Amino acid sequence: MKVLAVNGSARRNGNTAILLETALDALHKEGIETELIQLAGQWIHPCRACWACGGRGNCAHGGDPFQSVFEKMKAADGLLLGSPVYSANLSANMQALLERAAVVADMNPGLFSRKIGASVAAARRAGALCAIDGMNRFFLNHDMFVAGSTYWGAGYGRLPGDVRQDAEALATAARLGENMAYYLRLRETAR
């Protein structure tokens, strides 16, 4: 079993990465293989709405990291998404990734069926729930199960590393990882 985490932040090792790594550490302790992809420094282009992905199982356009990330998303048993909050929403890079993935999945049904999804967001003050909702809607719209925790997967801090002072966010992220592992095991026994 493997969980792929995708960090949609422009900062490689900022607050979003800390939340993701906290959840990934919990998954590791549960014996689940993990991988973290950081989109920082890479740009995912928006969907062109060409519909050429129909029957292909992948996007017809290259020139950015989308296809390599998407192939790993398809292969993983679970997806853990993280985004910082920009203008009370998820980052443009995460939005572009999810929009393109959604179109390919819509044109090729079943690519994400019954995988486990979870999301976290790092915010300075507000908008974290909007970002989490945006990521969770991708899961729900593509036949996935969404793992929860003891609270929303939101962490607060302005500067990189500030989220380490948010003890509740770190505990919530760790429990999110534990719950993902629990659901992955249930999924495995149901096969």
Secondary structure as GFF3:
##gff-version 3
##sequence-region A 1 191
A	DSSP	beta_strand	2	7	.	.	.	ID=ss1
A	DSSP	alpha_helix	15	29	.	.	.	ID=ss2
A	DSSP	beta_strand	33	38	.	.	.	ID=ss3
A	DSSP	alpha_helix	66	75	.	.	.	ID=ss4
A	DSSP	beta_strand	78	84	.	.	.	ID=ss5
A	DSSP	alpha_helix	92	107	.	.	.	ID=ss6
A	DSSP	beta_strand	116	123	.	.	.	ID=ss7
A	DSSP	alpha_helix	128	141	.	.	.	ID=ss8
A	DSSP	beta_strand	145	146	.	.	.	ID=ss9
A	DSSP	beta_strand	154	156	.	.	.	ID=ss10
A	DSSP	three_ten_helix	162	165	.	.	.	ID=ss11
A	DSSP	alpha_helix	167	190	.	.	.	ID=ss12
###
